[in-house]
Amino acid sequence: MAHPDLPLFHAENREDAEGFTPDRYLPVSEKYIDYYTELMTKHGRASGSERACALAVP
């Protein structure tokens, strides 16, 4: 749940790229990059590809 005094931000994603105009940029740490690279590699092994993202049907 969002904090009532803080603005809500939407992250960039490929599906909604049309009309997306960023107004803030946040730095990303090496730890963040390493974590998601390892996670995509793990999902890739499970799917028989080099890297993959995991999705779930609601």
Backbone as XML, in Angstrom:
<?xml version="1.0"?>
<chain id="A" units="angstrom">
  <residue number="1" name="MET">
    <atom name="N" x="0.846" y="-1.177" z="0.000"/>
    <atom name="CA" x="0.000" y="0.000" z="0.000"/>
    <atom name="C" x="0.890" y="1.238" z="0.000"/>
  </residue>
  <residue number="2" name="ALA">
    <atom name="N" x="0.541" y="2.203" z="-0.826"/>
    <atom name="CA" x="1.332" y="3.420" z="-0.926"/>
    <atom name="C" x="1.142" y="4.288" z="0.309"/>
  </residue>
  <residue number="3" name="HIS">
    <atom name="N" x="2.182" y="4.971" z="0.664"/>
    <atom name="CA" x="2.101" y="5.929" z="1.767"/>
    <atom name="C" x="1.311" y="7.138" z="1.260"/>
  </residue>
  <residue number="4" name="PRO">
    <atom name="N" x="0.325" y="7.623" z="2.009"/>
    <atom name="CA" x="-0.546" y="8.691" z="1.511"/>
    <atom name="C" x="0.153" y="10.015" z="1.219"/>
  </residue>
  <residue number="5" name="ASP">
    <atom name="N" x="1.320" y="10.255" z="1.807"/>
    <atom name="CA" x="2.020" y="11.519" z="1.601"/>
    <atom name="C" x="3.079" y="11.456" z="0.509"/>
  </residue>
  <residue number="6" name="LEU">
    <atom name="N" x="3.260" y="10.289" z="-0.102"/>
    <atom name="CA" x="4.276" y="10.136" z="-1.130"/>
    <atom name="C" x="3.624" y="9.938" z="-2.491"/>
  </residue>
  <residue number="7" name="PRO">
    <atom name="N" x="4.241" y="10.474" z="-3.552"/>
    <atom name="CA" x="3.665" y="10.286" z="-4.890"/>
    <atom name="C" x="3.815" y="8.836" z="-5.346"/>
  </residue>
  <residue number="8" name="LEU">
    <atom name="N" x="2.945" y="8.417" z="-6.239"/>
    <atom name="CA" x="3.001" y="7.083" z="-6.817"/>
    <atom name="C" x="3.725" y="7.172" z="-8.149"/>
  </residue>
  <residue number="9" name="PHE">
    <atom name="N" x="4.721" y="6.339" z="-8.351"/>
    <atom name="CA" x="5.472" y="6.315" z="-9.599"/>
    <atom name="C" x="5.223" y="4.998" z="-10.317"/>
  </residue>
  <residue number="10" name="HIS">
    <atom name="N" x="5.177" y="5.046" z="-11.631"/>
    <atom name="CA" x="5.055" y="3.846" z="-12.452"/>
    <atom name="C" x="6.394" y="3.620" z="-13.141"/>
  </residue>
  <residue number="11" name="ALA">
    <atom name="N" x="6.886" y="2.397" z="-13.058"/>
    <atom name="CA" x="8.164" y="2.063" z="-13.693"/>
    <atom name="C" x="7.963" y="1.839" z="-15.187"/>
  </residue>
  <residue number="12" name="GLU">
    <atom name="N" x="9.008" y="2.077" z="-15.933"/>
    <atom name="CA" x="8.997" y="1.839" z="-17.372"/>
    <atom name="C" x="8.882" y="0.343" z="-17.638"/>
  </residue>
  <residue number="13" name="ASN">
    <atom name="N" x="8.081" y="-0.015" z="-18.612"/>
    <atom name="CA" x="8.048" y="-1.399" z="-19.074"/>
    <atom name="C" x="7.694" y="-1.413" z="-20.553"/>
  </residue>
  <residue number="14" name="ARG">
    <atom name="N" x="8.082" y="-2.446" z="-21.194"/>
    <atom name="CA" x="7.939" y="-2.531" z="-22.636"/>
    <atom name="C" x="6.489" y="-2.487" z="-23.110"/>
  </residue>
  <residue number="15" name="GLU">
    <atom name="N" x="5.607" y="-3.116" z="-22.363"/>
    <atom name="CA" x="4.209" y="-3.198" z="-22.764"/>
    <atom name="C" x="3.530" y="-1.837" z="-22.777"/>
  </residue>
  <residue number="16" name="ASP">
    <atom name="N" x="3.974" y="-0.935" z="-21.938"/>
    <atom name="CA" x="3.350" y="0.382" z="-21.836"/>
    <atom name="C" x="4.279" y="1.507" z="-22.284"/>
  </residue>
  <residue number="17" name="ALA">
    <atom name="N" x="5.195" y="1.205" z="-23.180"/>
    <atom name="CA" x="6.193" y="2.191" z="-23.586"/>
    <atom name="C" x="5.564" y="3.387" z="-24.313"/>
  </residue>
  <residue number="18" name="GLU">
    <atom name="N" x="4.528" y="3.151" z="-25.082"/>
    <atom name="CA" x="3.886" y="4.246" z="-25.810"/>
    <atom name="C" x="3.246" y="5.217" z="-24.815"/>
  </residue>
  <residue number="19" name="GLY">
    <atom name="N" x="3.622" y="6.454" z="-24.909"/>
    <atom name="CA" x="3.078" y="7.468" z="-24.019"/>
    <atom name="C" x="3.803" y="7.603" z="-22.694"/>
  </residue>
  <residue number="20" name="PHE">
    <atom name="N" x="4.761" y="6.732" z="-22.430"/>
    <atom name="CA" x="5.520" y="6.822" z="-21.178"/>
    <atom name="C" x="6.564" y="7.917" z="-21.317"/>
  </residue>
  <residue number="21" name="THR">
    <atom name="N" x="6.511" y="8.904" z="-20.453"/>
    <atom name="CA" x="7.483" y="9.988" z="-20.449"/>
    <atom name="C" x="8.102" y="10.059" z="-19.061"/>
  </residue>
  <residue number="22" name="PRO">
    <atom name="N" x="9.352" y="9.613" z="-18.929"/>
    <atom name="CA" x="9.974" y="9.625" z="-17.600"/>
    <atom name="C" x="10.220" y="11.050" z="-17.118"/>
  </residue>
  <residue number="23" name="ASP">
    <atom name="N" x="10.027" y="11.255" z="-15.829"/>
    <atom name="CA" x="10.355" y="12.558" z="-15.264"/>
    <atom name="C" x="11.330" y="12.430" z="-14.099"/>
  </residue>
  <residue number="24" name="ARG">
    <atom name="N" x="11.750" y="11.210" z="-13.801"/>
    <atom name="CA" x="12.758" y="10.957" z="-12.769"/>
    <atom name="C" x="13.606" y="9.780" z="-13.214"/>
  </residue>
  <residue number="25" name="TYR">
    <atom name="N" x="14.836" y="9.799" z="-12.814"/>
    <atom name="CA" x="15.742" y="8.672" z="-13.026"/>
    <atom name="C" x="16.386" y="8.345" z="-11.687"/>
  </residue>
  <residue number="26" name="LEU">
    <atom name="N" x="16.464" y="7.071" z="-11.375"/>
    <atom name="CA" x="17.072" y="6.645" z="-10.121"/>
    <atom name="C" x="18.294" y="5.793" z="-10.423"/>
  </residue>
  <residue number="27" name="PRO">
    <atom name="N" x="19.373" y="5.963" z="-9.676"/>
    <atom name="CA" x="20.548" y="5.131" z="-9.894"/>
    <atom name="C" x="20.268" y="3.684" z="-9.502"/>
  </residue>
  <residue number="28" name="VAL">
    <atom name="N" x="20.936" y="2.789" z="-10.177"/>
    <atom name="CA" x="20.804" y="1.357" z="-9.914"/>
    <atom name="C" x="22.167" y="0.837" z="-9.480"/>
  </residue>
  <residue number="29" name="SER">
    <atom name="N" x="22.198" y="0.128" z="-8.355"/>
    <atom name="CA" x="23.463" y="-0.378" z="-7.835"/>
    <atom name="C" x="23.906" y="-1.645" z="-8.575"/>
  </residue>
  <residue number="30" name="GLU">
    <atom name="N" x="25.183" y="-1.944" z="-8.468"/>
    <atom name="CA" x="25.712" y="-3.183" z="-9.047"/>
    <atom name="C" x="25.023" y="-4.401" z="-8.424"/>
  </residue>
  <residue number="31" name="LYS">
    <atom name="N" x="24.712" y="-4.302" z="-7.122"/>
    <atom name="CA" x="24.026" y="-5.404" z="-6.440"/>
    <atom name="C" x="22.679" y="-5.695" z="-7.099"/>
  </residue>
  <residue number="32" name="TYR">
    <atom name="N" x="21.937" y="-4.639" z="-7.448"/>
    <atom name="CA" x="20.642" y="-4.781" z="-8.124"/>
    <atom name="C" x="20.825" y="-5.463" z="-9.476"/>
  </residue>
  <residue number="33" name="ILE">
    <atom name="N" x="21.797" y="-5.007" z="-10.252"/>
    <atom name="CA" x="22.067" y="-5.580" z="-11.570"/>
    <atom name="C" x="22.481" y="-7.042" z="-11.432"/>
  </residue>
  <residue number="34" name="ASP">
    <atom name="N" x="23.363" y="-7.327" z="-10.493"/>
    <atom name="CA" x="23.815" y="-8.709" z="-10.277"/>
    <atom name="C" x="22.652" y="-9.618" z="-9.890"/>
  </residue>
  <residue number="35" name="TYR">
    <atom name="N" x="21.795" y="-9.140" z="-8.992"/>
    <atom name="CA" x="20.667" y="-9.948" z="-8.531"/>
    <atom name="C" x="19.752" y="-10.312" z="-9.697"/>
  </residue>
  <residue number="36" name="TYR">
    <atom name="N" x="19.355" y="-9.323" z="-10.504"/>
    <atom name="CA" x="18.425" y="-9.601" z="-11.594"/>
    <atom name="C" x="19.084" y="-10.371" z="-12.732"/>
  </residue>
  <residue number="37" name="THR">
    <atom name="N" x="20.368" y="-10.189" z="-12.936"/>
    <atom name="CA" x="21.076" y="-11.011" z="-13.929"/>
    <atom name="C" x="21.074" y="-12.464" z="-13.487"/>
  </residue>
  <residue number="38" name="GLU">
    <atom name="N" x="21.373" y="-12.715" z="-12.222"/>
    <atom name="CA" x="21.353" y="-14.089" z="-11.701"/>
    <atom name="C" x="19.948" y="-14.691" z="-11.749"/>
  </residue>
  <residue number="39" name="LEU">
    <atom name="N" x="18.932" y="-13.887" z="-11.431"/>
    <atom name="CA" x="17.558" y="-14.369" z="-11.452"/>
    <atom name="C" x="17.130" y="-14.738" z="-12.877"/>
  </residue>
  <residue number="40" name="MET">
    <atom name="N" x="17.459" y="-13.891" z="-13.867"/>
    <atom name="CA" x="17.122" y="-14.204" z="-15.260"/>
    <atom name="C" x="17.886" y="-15.424" z="-15.755"/>
  </residue>
  <residue number="41" name="THR">
    <atom name="N" x="19.114" y="-15.602" z="-15.304"/>
    <atom name="CA" x="19.896" y="-16.777" z="-15.671"/>
    <atom name="C" x="19.262" y="-18.042" z="-15.094"/>
  </residue>
  <residue number="42" name="LYS">
    <atom name="N" x="18.826" y="-17.971" z="-13.842"/>
    <atom name="CA" x="18.146" y="-19.102" z="-13.202"/>
    <atom name="C" x="16.866" y="-19.469" z="-13.968"/>
  </residue>
  <residue number="43" name="HIS">
    <atom name="N" x="16.077" y="-18.470" z="-14.323"/>
    <atom name="CA" x="14.847" y="-18.726" z="-15.077"/>
    <atom name="C" x="15.172" y="-19.255" z="-16.476"/>
  </residue>
  <residue number="44" name="GLY">
    <atom name="N" x="16.261" y="-18.789" z="-17.036"/>
    <atom name="CA" x="16.685" y="-19.283" z="-18.346"/>
    <atom name="C" x="17.009" y="-20.763" z="-18.297"/>
  </residue>
  <residue number="45" name="ARG">
    <atom name="N" x="17.727" y="-21.195" z="-17.275"/>
    <atom name="CA" x="18.037" y="-22.621" z="-17.126"/>
    <atom name="C" x="16.754" y="-23.440" z="-17.045"/>
  </residue>
  <residue number="46" name="ALA">
    <atom name="N" x="15.771" y="-22.922" z="-16.307"/>
    <atom name="CA" x="14.501" y="-23.641" z="-16.155"/>
    <atom name="C" x="13.724" y="-23.719" z="-17.467"/>
  </residue>
  <residue number="47" name="SER">
    <atom name="N" x="13.943" y="-22.736" z="-18.356"/>
    <atom name="CA" x="13.188" y="-22.702" z="-19.604"/>
    <atom name="C" x="13.991" y="-23.163" z="-20.821"/>
  </residue>
  <residue number="48" name="GLY">
    <atom name="N" x="15.253" y="-23.519" z="-20.597"/>
    <atom name="CA" x="16.087" y="-23.992" z="-21.712"/>
    <atom name="C" x="16.644" y="-22.878" z="-22.579"/>
  </residue>
  <residue number="49" name="SER">
    <atom name="N" x="16.750" y="-21.667" z="-22.020"/>
    <atom name="CA" x="17.340" y="-20.549" z="-22.765"/>
    <atom name="C" x="18.438" y="-19.916" z="-21.917"/>
  </residue>
  <residue number="50" name="GLU">
    <atom name="N" x="19.136" y="-18.963" z="-22.503"/>
    <atom name="CA" x="20.233" y="-18.335" z="-21.759"/>
    <atom name="C" x="19.705" y="-17.522" z="-20.577"/>
  </residue>
  <residue number="51" name="ARG">
    <atom name="N" x="18.689" y="-16.697" z="-20.818"/>
    <atom name="CA" x="18.056" y="-15.899" z="-19.777"/>
    <atom name="C" x="16.566" y="-15.831" z="-20.042"/>
  </residue>
  <residue number="52" name="ALA">
    <atom name="N" x="15.766" y="-15.670" z="-18.998"/>
    <atom name="CA" x="14.316" y="-15.550" z="-19.151"/>
    <atom name="C" x="13.738" y="-14.804" z="-17.961"/>
  </residue>
  <residue number="53" name="CYS">
    <atom name="N" x="12.575" y="-14.218" z="-18.169"/>
    <atom name="CA" x="11.846" y="-13.631" z="-17.049"/>
    <atom name="C" x="10.692" y="-14.580" z="-16.713"/>
  </residue>
  <residue number="54" name="ALA">
    <atom name="N" x="10.251" y="-14.539" z="-15.486"/>
    <atom name="CA" x="9.172" y="-15.412" z="-15.034"/>
    <atom name="C" x="7.877" y="-14.606" z="-14.976"/>
  </residue>
  <residue number="55" name="LEU">
    <atom name="N" x="6.790" y="-15.197" z="-15.461"/>
    <atom name="CA" x="5.487" y="-14.556" z="-15.458"/>
    <atom name="C" x="4.479" y="-15.487" z="-14.802"/>
  </residue>
  <residue number="56" name="ALA">
    <atom name="N" x="3.418" y="-14.942" z="-14.271"/>
    <atom name="CA" x="2.352" y="-15.729" z="-13.673"/>
    <atom name="C" x="1.010" y="-15.198" z="-14.130"/>
  </residue>
  <residue number="57" name="VAL">
    <atom name="N" x="0.086" y="-16.072" z="-14.375"/>
    <atom name="CA" x="-1.275" y="-15.687" z="-14.723"/>
    <atom name="C" x="-2.033" y="-15.409" z="-13.438"/>
  </residue>
  <residue number="58" name="PRO">
    <atom name="N" x="-2.669" y="-14.241" z="-13.320"/>
    <atom name="CA" x="-3.386" y="-13.935" z="-12.080"/>
    <atom name="C" x="-4.595" y="-14.862" z="-11.866"/>
  </residue>
</chain>
